[in-house]
Amino acid sequence: MLVEVKVPMLSESVAEATLVSWHKKQGEHVERDENLIDIETDKVVLELPASHAGVLKKIVKGDGATVTSGEVIATIDTEAAESETEAEAETAESDTESAAASKNESDAATDDEQEETETDKTKRKADPTIPMLMPAARKLVEENQLKASDTKSIKGTGRGGRITREDVQAYIQQHKTENNAVEADEDSAGQEQAAQPADTTESGESGERIDRRVTMSRLRMRIAERLLQSQSTAAILTTFNEVNMQAVINLRERYRNEFEKEHGVKLGFMSFFIKAVVAALKKYPIVNASVEGNEIIYHDYYDIGIAVGSSRGLVVPILRNADRLTFAQIETQIADFAKRARDGKLTIEELTGGTFSITNGGVFGSMLSTPIINPPQSAILGIHATKDRPVVENGQIVIRPMNYLALSYDHRIVDGRDAVLSLVAMKEALEYPMSPLLEDQ
């Protein structure tokens, strides 16, 4: 029975997706629930498991194809023999043809001779080190214009040491990877040389100037789209303040071992920032609101988006009902978000919604920035690197660990007064923090 492999239903906000890479080849056996392919949306990368066991009969849409919900991208033959792959089917067909031409079908040595062309026989007689190629492998060798010296380097895994198509493919892929690495090294060397004055090179010529074109991922395109949307539709203004992090540092140092022992998770700084943000949003609910047409929507809940960097780009998973979470629950969820963002395992639901966002450029060493609002939200807090700086306290210059906070807000609905006071409220909550263990008592 043939079973269609379809793109799963995407969320309402996701119209299209891209097929990243098939993990199975056409003709290969697949197990039920085995991941067939990764599908990238503008939010997450989804895994598509096989609904039935069988042979991947046909791949309708290849890597890089644009697809929509419910679209058929492959078929699985559930009645095909489990061990029958496309390569084995080709080999079996070749063996059958050879056996038909042979006087004794059971004679393996005669079969081997029949699988060789007269030209191959002549070459092998002249040079016994030349290995025996299966028909499919020979075709692939010819298509890729491999030399006899190349085939000698291929280790055959077939019967009697014969070279199969998979052996040739592995050899080609290996050398492609090695060549890319060499080219990358040459590119790097060329760029370094180009960065030097021309008269410092031995030849007196500058290095080669190289342009590389890489198609944007759906996530990167979506990020670009949303940032442009934010800049063009919101009246963004940023206000700044500085916060003395000494009290938070002291609390963290005092309770970190006890906290980790009790909750099984490290006590970081982000939970303090989230607690401070929630406290400020409760005092100034307009900063937690959003605009829809001519209406202001006040959110009586606090879903805080935490910007997390990943290999695919910036993602913002949502910490739901942050006002109800303890320090331990916040730290646990943040650690989980970070890990799954690196692995591309975040779900669309976890990246949808949010009433306010926090971005932490400080982890990369940023001193100051003007973060861009994540629409349709009306504000975002930018955290930066905490550094020892001279400040004046009671008429004296002292050194304190200072952090610059930046609050970008939509001036269409948030007045400067509310923006400034909400940032001051965050500052005060950080300079006079609550013990992370008091909430458990």
Buried (B, 14 or more C-beta within 10 A) or exposed (E): EEBEBBBEEBBEEBEBBBBBEBBBEBBBBBEEEEBBBBBBBBBBBBBBBBBBBBBBBBBEBEEEEEBEBEBEBBBBBBEBEEEBBBBBBBBEEBBEEBBEEBEEBEEEEBBBBBBBEEEBEEBBEEEEEBBBBBBBBBBBBEEEEBEEEBBEEBEBEBBEEBBBBBBBBBBBEEBEEEEEEEEEEEBEEBEEBBEEEEEEEEEEEBBEEEEEEEEEBBBBBBBEEBBEEBEEBBEBBBBBBBBBBEBBBEBBEBBBEEBBEEBEBEBBBBBBBBBBBBBBBEBBBBBBBBBEEEEBBEBEEBBBBBBBBBEBBBBBBBBBEBBEBBBBBBBBBBBBBBEBBBEBBBEBEBBBEBBBBBBBBBEEEBEEBBBBBBBBBBBBBBBBBBBEBEEEEEEEEEEBBBBBBBBBBBBEBBEEEBBBBBBBBBBBBBBEBBEBBEEEE
